[in-house]
């Protein structure tokens, strides 16, 4: 647990510097907890890409706790902030151990450049290491590079890949993958989809089509729509998420590139505004740097001093 805590803390170092560093500076010098201080923290959170709505909700909870518990020192305030940040996230979790359906169909969605294809491969590696038989579907047929990239990853991770030529109908790839999942007795099928299409083709309509194709073979699928977002885009990630949620639904979020940005506070706003769980976060380039998201660990890592360690 301590190693995992350290990994997450290192991964969000730039966000900590932006948010915790400023909050710690505001609190320092034995400053008492009063309305002026709380308003200053509110401004810091907004400037850290938490978002206005999420910040106002968060700080209202903190103020209520301060009054109720008569908090008076900086350590208490940091603990309250960590508690309430953790409480902003839906509690639902994805179990890698025992997906309830077989095959369990995951549709990976998101705009190009977020790390969607790479995240698909990293998740496939996690599932395979857990003993699951994983099948990948290269349904982003509008970019030849996407199919080639997933082919390389599939070989590296050693999982089967269903693909067609570049420019093929992505729905046909999804259909082939569903048939292959049945014949090969796959545990998990991951469908990598397009993130941007030509102007004559609407992205959201194409995603709806893939979903309908999946449901022709498995009416209850896809079981999980995982939206991949780039943490470096900050509040723009929320706008993307709202569009995908409206079009095809979003069951959970994968937030990538958290280690390369000071805008990691956006993860709080995403969870708050969409009311969907964050399942995984990317904190590096290695296969094992895509980690299950734990709200409590994230909050503790965000507000922990350098002396603190996980227990």
Secondary structure as UniProt FT lines:
FT   HELIX           2..11
FT   HELIX           13..27
FT   TURN            28..30
FT   HELIX           35..47
FT   TURN            48..49
FT   HELIX           52..69
FT   HELIX           74..86
FT   TURN            87..88
FT   STRAND          104..109
FT   TURN            112..113
FT   HELIX           116..129
FT   TURN            130..131
FT   STRAND          134..138
FT   TURN            141..142
FT   HELIX           144..157
FT   STRAND          160..162
FT   TURN            166..167
FT   HELIX           170..184
FT   STRAND          188..192
FT   TURN            199..200
FT   HELIX           203..217
FT   TURN            219..220
FT   STRAND          224..230
FT   HELIX           231..233
FT   HELIX           235..247
FT   STRAND          252..256
FT   HELIX           258..260
FT   TURN            264..265
FT   HELIX           266..274
FT   STRAND          277..282
FT   HELIX           287..289
FT   STRAND          290..292
FT   HELIX           295..303
FT   TURN            306..307
//
